[in-house]
């Protein structure tokens, strides 16, 4: 009884915590992967987005760990250092990173859920299509099925790649964009040719989605400025999962999970995991 009360208080503390204040207090963790050991025999593997770090998933990781799950968020190649380190990274390098992370959890956990935000969700889709990975369920957040203005963007990036190596990020005046955790921890410049690798990953991840049969939770902001509004709908329609749920969030940034304070998203994710 006492353990349950303590657990509830911890969960409530995380839900009520201010992400910006945590960011100031947790500077030492910003460029680090995390591994929170659980006690219920099951695990959750979380993948961060492009040009960011696992820190954007840390608060969610703590919440799930308090519920008994081991939670592991690795750092993808080229991330957490300096933006130039992304230059020669291929999308296959990120898939190899994900493979190693899954196998690490597989050593001591019979049931493993996989999830990610943005690029991390694309990588989750890639793993789920490969039946060598015994995945209990998928948590897909802000998943690019298509990027906004994708065709025009490919032409633009290919043209830019001929004349310059790096480019500064552009942030449109969207809801909360100046204070989001992901923006604070991200590289503010990027190698142009690595954007092409990201495009290849998105393209690869959306092929053969009918191979995915695991239970699936899809979450996307209705105000997402990065991906097409129908991304979650397209993935939902094409996967073969019998148990699948999609939810659109209001007034949320693209990679909402690091900043979200409303709409019960953490509880929704925990409920999905518990039920599967």
C-alpha positions as CSV (number, residue, x, y, z in Angstrom):
1,X,0.0,0.0,0.0
2,X,2.8,2.4,1.0
3,X,4.7,1.5,-2.2
4,X,1.7,2.3,-4.3
5,X,1.2,5.7,-2.6
6,X,4.9,6.6,-3.2
7,X,4.7,5.5,-6.8
8,X,1.6,7.7,-7.4
9,X,3.3,10.7,-5.9
10,X,6.4,10.2,-8.1
11,X,4.3,9.9,-11.2
12,X,2.3,13.0,-10.3
13,X,5.5,14.9,-9.5
14,X,6.8,14.2,-13.0
15,X,3.5,15.2,-14.7
16,X,3.4,18.5,-12.8
17,X,7.1,19.3,-13.3
18,X,8.1,22.3,-15.4
19,X,10.2,21.1,-18.4
20,X,12.1,24.4,-18.6
21,X,13.0,24.3,-15.0
22,X,14.1,20.7,-15.3
23,X,16.2,21.6,-18.3
24,X,18.1,24.2,-16.2
25,X,18.6,21.7,-13.4
26,X,19.7,18.7,-15.6
27,X,22.4,20.2,-17.8
28,X,24.6,17.3,-17.1
29,X,22.1,14.9,-18.7
30,X,21.4,16.9,-21.9
31,X,24.0,15.1,-24.1
32,X,23.7,11.7,-22.5
33,X,21.7,8.5,-23.3
34,X,19.8,7.1,-20.3
35,X,19.0,3.7,-18.9
36,X,16.5,3.4,-16.1
37,X,16.4,-0.1,-14.7
38,X,12.8,-1.4,-13.9
39,X,11.5,-4.2,-11.8
40,X,8.6,-5.8,-13.8
41,X,10.6,-7.7,-16.4
42,X,9.5,-5.5,-19.3
43,X,11.3,-2.7,-21.1
44,X,10.6,0.3,-23.3
45,X,13.1,1.4,-25.9
46,X,12.9,5.1,-26.9
47,X,14.5,6.7,-29.9
48,X,15.2,10.5,-30.1
49,X,14.7,12.7,-33.2
50,X,17.1,14.0,-35.8
51,X,19.8,16.5,-34.6
52,X,18.6,16.2,-30.9
53,X,19.5,13.9,-28.0
54,X,17.7,11.4,-25.8
55,X,17.1,14.1,-23.3
56,X,13.9,15.1,-25.1
57,X,12.5,11.7,-23.9
58,X,13.9,11.7,-20.4
59,X,10.9,12.9,-18.6
60,X,8.7,10.3,-20.3
61,X,11.4,7.7,-19.4
62,X,11.3,8.6,-15.8
63,X,7.5,8.4,-15.8
64,X,7.5,4.9,-17.3
65,X,10.3,3.7,-15.1
66,X,8.3,4.7,-12.0
67,X,5.6,2.4,-13.3
68,X,8.1,-0.5,-13.2
69,X,9.5,-0.6,-16.7
70,X,13.2,-0.6,-17.7
71,X,13.6,2.4,-20.1
72,X,16.5,2.8,-22.4
73,X,17.2,5.7,-24.8
74,X,20.4,5.4,-26.8
75,X,22.2,8.2,-28.6
76,X,22.3,7.9,-32.4
77,X,25.5,8.2,-34.3
78,X,26.5,11.8,-35.1
79,X,24.4,13.2,-32.2
80,X,25.1,14.8,-28.9
81,X,28.5,16.2,-29.9
82,X,28.8,18.9,-32.7
83,X,26.8,19.3,-35.8
84,X,29.7,18.5,-38.1
85,X,29.7,14.9,-36.8
86,X,26.5,14.3,-38.7
87,X,28.1,15.0,-42.0
88,X,29.2,11.5,-43.0
89,X,26.5,9.5,-41.1
90,X,24.3,7.3,-43.2
91,X,20.7,6.4,-42.2
92,X,21.9,2.7,-42.0
93,X,24.2,3.8,-39.1
94,X,21.1,4.8,-37.1
95,X,19.4,1.5,-37.9
96,X,22.5,-0.3,-36.6
97,X,22.4,1.8,-33.4
98,X,18.8,0.8,-33.0
99,X,19.6,-2.9,-33.6
100,X,22.3,-2.8,-30.9
101,X,20.0,-1.1,-28.4
102,X,17.3,-3.6,-28.9
103,X,19.7,-6.6,-28.5
104,X,21.0,-5.0,-25.3
105,X,17.4,-5.0,-23.8
106,X,16.7,-8.4,-25.2
107,X,19.3,-10.0,-23.0
108,X,17.3,-9.4,-19.8
109,X,13.7,-8.6,-20.9
110,X,11.1,-10.9,-22.5
111,X,8.8,-8.1,-23.5
112,X,10.1,-4.9,-25.2
113,X,8.0,-1.9,-26.4
114,X,9.6,0.4,-29.0
115,X,8.8,4.0,-29.5
116,X,10.3,7.3,-30.7
117,X,9.7,10.8,-31.7
118,X,10.1,12.2,-35.3
119,X,13.0,10.4,-36.8
120,X,13.0,8.0,-33.9
121,X,9.5,7.0,-34.8
122,X,10.7,6.2,-38.4
123,X,13.4,4.0,-37.0
124,X,10.8,2.3,-34.8
125,X,8.8,1.5,-37.9
126,X,11.8,0.0,-39.6
127,X,12.4,-2.3,-36.6
128,X,8.8,-3.3,-36.4
129,X,8.7,-4.4,-40.1
130,X,11.6,-6.8,-39.4
131,X,10.2,-9.9,-37.7
132,X,13.6,-10.8,-36.1
133,X,12.7,-8.2,-33.5
134,X,10.1,-9.4,-31.1
135,X,8.4,-6.1,-30.4
136,X,5.4,-6.0,-28.0
137,X,4.0,-2.7,-29.2
138,X,4.9,0.6,-30.9
139,X,4.6,4.2,-29.6
140,X,4.9,6.5,-32.6
141,X,5.1,10.2,-31.9
142,X,5.2,12.9,-34.6
143,X,6.1,10.3,-37.2
144,X,6.9,11.7,-40.6
145,X,5.1,9.6,-43.2
146,X,5.7,12.6,-45.5
147,X,7.5,15.9,-44.7
148,X,5.7,19.1,-45.6
149,X,6.5,20.3,-49.1
150,X,8.6,17.1,-49.5
151,X,9.1,17.2,-53.3
152,X,10.1,20.9,-53.3
153,X,12.3,20.3,-50.3
154,X,14.2,17.5,-52.0
155,X,15.0,19.7,-55.0
156,X,16.0,22.5,-52.7
157,X,18.3,20.4,-50.5
158,X,19.9,18.7,-53.5
159,X,20.6,22.1,-55.1
160,X,22.0,23.6,-51.8
161,X,24.2,20.5,-51.4
162,X,26.2,21.5,-54.5
163,X,27.1,24.9,-53.1
164,X,27.4,24.7,-49.3
165,X,28.1,22.1,-46.6
166,X,26.1,23.5,-43.6
167,X,23.0,25.4,-43.1
168,X,21.4,27.2,-40.1
169,X,18.0,25.9,-38.9
170,X,14.9,27.9,-39.6
171,X,12.1,28.0,-37.0
172,X,8.7,29.3,-38.1
173,X,6.7,31.3,-35.5
174,X,4.7,28.3,-34.3
175,X,3.2,27.6,-30.9
176,X,5.9,27.5,-28.2
177,X,8.8,27.2,-30.6
178,X,11.1,29.6,-28.8
179,X,11.0,27.6,-25.5
180,X,10.7,24.0,-26.5
181,X,13.2,21.6,-25.0
182,X,14.0,20.0,-28.4
183,X,14.9,23.4,-29.8
184,X,17.2,24.1,-26.8
185,X,19.1,20.8,-27.0
186,X,19.3,20.5,-30.8
187,X,22.1,21.4,-33.2
188,X,21.4,24.8,-34.5
189,X,23.2,24.1,-37.8
190,X,23.3,20.9,-39.8
191,X,25.2,19.2,-42.7
192,X,23.0,19.5,-45.8
193,X,23.9,16.1,-47.1
194,X,22.7,14.5,-43.9
195,X,19.2,15.9,-44.6
196,X,19.3,13.7,-47.7
197,X,20.0,10.7,-45.4
198,X,17.0,11.7,-43.2
199,X,14.9,11.8,-46.4
200,X,16.1,8.3,-47.4
201,X,15.1,7.0,-43.9
202,X,11.6,8.5,-44.1
203,X,11.2,7.0,-47.6
204,X,12.4,3.6,-46.4
205,X,10.3,3.6,-43.3
206,X,7.0,4.2,-45.1
207,X,7.4,1.3,-47.5
208,X,5.6,-2.0,-46.8
209,X,3.8,-0.8,-43.7
210,X,1.4,-3.7,-44.0
211,X,4.2,-5.8,-42.5
212,X,3.5,-4.1,-39.1
213,X,1.1,-6.1,-37.0
214,X,2.1,-5.1,-33.5
215,X,-0.3,-3.0,-31.3
216,X,0.4,0.6,-32.2
217,X,-0.3,4.0,-30.6
218,X,0.1,7.0,-32.9
219,X,0.4,10.5,-31.6
220,X,0.7,13.7,-33.6
221,X,0.2,17.4,-33.2
222,X,-2.6,19.0,-35.3
223,X,-0.3,22.0,-35.5
224,X,2.8,20.1,-36.7
225,X,4.9,22.4,-38.9
226,X,7.3,19.7,-40.0
227,X,5.3,16.8,-41.3
228,X,2.2,16.4,-43.4
229,X,-1.1,16.6,-41.4
230,X,-2.2,13.2,-42.7
231,X,1.0,11.4,-41.6
232,X,-0.6,9.6,-38.6
233,X,-3.7,8.8,-40.7
234,X,-1.7,7.3,-43.5
235,X,0.3,5.1,-41.2
236,X,-2.8,4.1,-39.3
237,X,-4.5,3.0,-42.5
238,X,-1.6,1.0,-43.9
239,X,-0.4,-1.0,-40.9
240,X,-2.0,-4.4,-40.3
241,X,-2.2,-4.0,-36.5
242,X,-5.5,-5.2,-35.1
243,X,-5.0,-3.0,-32.0
244,X,-4.2,0.5,-33.0
245,X,-5.1,4.0,-31.7
246,X,-4.3,7.4,-33.1
247,X,-4.7,10.8,-31.3
248,X,-4.1,14.3,-32.5
249,X,-2.9,16.9,-30.0
250,X,-3.9,20.5,-30.0
251,X,-1.6,23.5,-29.7
252,X,1.6,21.3,-29.6
253,X,4.9,21.6,-31.3
254,X,6.2,19.0,-33.7
255,X,8.3,17.1,-31.1
256,X,5.8,17.7,-28.3
257,X,6.8,14.9,-25.9
258,X,9.5,16.9,-24.2
259,X,7.2,19.8,-23.3
260,X,3.7,18.4,-23.1
261,X,1.8,19.3,-19.9
262,X,-1.7,18.5,-21.0
263,X,-3.9,16.1,-22.8
264,X,-2.8,13.1,-20.6
265,X,-0.2,11.9,-23.1
266,X,2.1,10.3,-20.6
267,X,-0.9,8.4,-19.1
268,X,-2.1,7.4,-22.5
269,X,1.3,5.9,-23.3
270,X,1.5,4.1,-20.0
271,X,-2.1,2.8,-20.4
272,X,-1.2,1.5,-23.9
273,X,1.9,-0.3,-22.6
274,X,0.0,-1.8,-19.6
275,X,-2.8,-3.1,-21.8
276,X,-0.4,-4.8,-24.2
